[in-house]
Amino acid sequence: MPERITKNSRSVFLLAFFLYFSFIGIAYPESVQPIPWVTLETKYTIIRFLKAEDLDTFSVSMDFDQKFWGLKQLFSDKSPGTVHEEVSAKVDNLYERVQEILDMRKKSPKVFINIYPDRNLLDQAYYHIYQSKNNIRAWYIFDSNTIYININDVHEGMLAHEMAHSIIDHFLLVRPPAASAEILSRYVDAHIHR
């Protein structure tokens, strides 16, 4: 009789264990369903956003089109026609400017830029990754080569700062200490328009 109770106890335990882990996915659906990103691939980046309006807002926030207003472009008829072309040009020009400031022009993998439509979704992404409350405006993760930003709180200096982290991490054979990379990234942010 004791063997039978033990077998039943094991069966009940295994059933309870299975049911517990089966319902975890139901309780937290945001961890199961991927975000339906729309992507825009540029020369140096892959921009991910949720809807076309986000890209429009992002384009307005990025006041960096340095190469469009040179002497050559002044007499040229060619200018970006769509918001996709405009954003691509601004982001790639910004990326090249960061490379120039750092004097780090080596070819590196394209950096992902995740554009969240509001602070709430950005905070959710942070919590999903780090399991803690978000206290920063934007960040970069080396392992996925991804920049995380909020569309309502971004400017070209902030994006340049995060791009600098990616460029630095992929330029050097050994990644520098986080404090050193942060100093260089702040330098880029401060000198982006000079």
Summary of the structure (lengths in Angstrom):
residues: 194
radius of gyration: 22.8
end to end distance: 84.4
largest distance: 95.1
contacts: 527
relative contact order: 0.12
helix: 56%
strand: 12%
